[in-house]
Amino acid sequence: MPDNINSLDGSSKNESLECINGYSYDSDKYSSFVSEWDLVCDKAGLAELTQTLYAVGGVVGSLSMPYLSDTRGRKPTLVLCGILSLIFSIGSSFSPNYIVFAVLRGIEGIFIQGVSVACVTIMLEHFTVSSKTLMCGLTGVVWGLCVVPFGPVAYLLRSYNWRINNIIFSSSNAVVLFQFWFLEESLRWVVTNGFVERSKKIIKKAAKYNGVDFDRIWENIMKSSLIPLMSSGNSKGTPSKEDLTQQAEIKEEGFHTIFKDPLARRITIILFFIGCSTFLGYLEQYSVLDPLPVFFF
């Protein structure tokens, strides 16, 4: 793949010029979307734009998907975003031109972030406070181990059309199809939204799977601490009118609550700067690897 011809003006600014002597490829023209659509020389920026659009889609998803996760549930958000990610990711392999490909990459970024948000949330809500830090660390380790096989697979498929590679790597999103049947909704979300009977079914299923007594757990632990919506004198487990009113007031707090509470505001600001630093570090790494024949899915 040809290198860009750059000029250095008095302001020390690099500018891409047209390939005045033409260009040629030392590999198959369809081994990369860059070579297929001739995104070189003065069009080199368009190749990098696809990664930018993917990142922008991630920002949109990180701002919009938490609301969907809070209102509709963790599991529906995870499954829906996973299926849509699978569709748009594989669909990008059949893009007839660069514009369609770039748009699909941006949309894919939105739903990939939705998967990430719902997945981390439902994972943390299944563990106690003392285990959350450990689970967050293990999540990064597991993610890294799952990404490692992509390198050898990409190497073995290096002589194939980039569309074939994209389909194969995108197929990893198909795991979400199994989550539809085997993954349970977050118990914390179910309880917080007042679905008492649904929480009973989830706990009963977990108790059966772990071989423990459901009645003992429900009476001694769940009913006393984790299900505040149930009044102590209500044997049916139906939330009282006062409980529902209080729950409605909590729901109305909304997104702006993190800016009203001092502790939440401080944590949000810290996480914001950590996220920005991580994102900028990723972009820097990508810019270093850019000259190499690497395609980021």
Secondary structure by P-SEA (a helix, b strand, c coil): ccccccccccccbbbbbcccccccccccccccccccccccccaaaaaaaaaaaaaaaaaaaaacaaaaaaaccaaaaaaaaaaaaaaaaaaaaacccaaaaaaaaaaaaaaaaaaaaaaaaaaaaaccccaaaaaaaaaaaaaaaaacaaaaaaaaaccccaaaaaaaaaccccccccccccccccaaaaaaacaaaaaaaaaaaaaaaacccaaaaaccccccccccccccccccccccaaaaaaaaaaaacccccccccaaaaaaaaaaaaaaaaaaaaaaaaaaaacccccccc
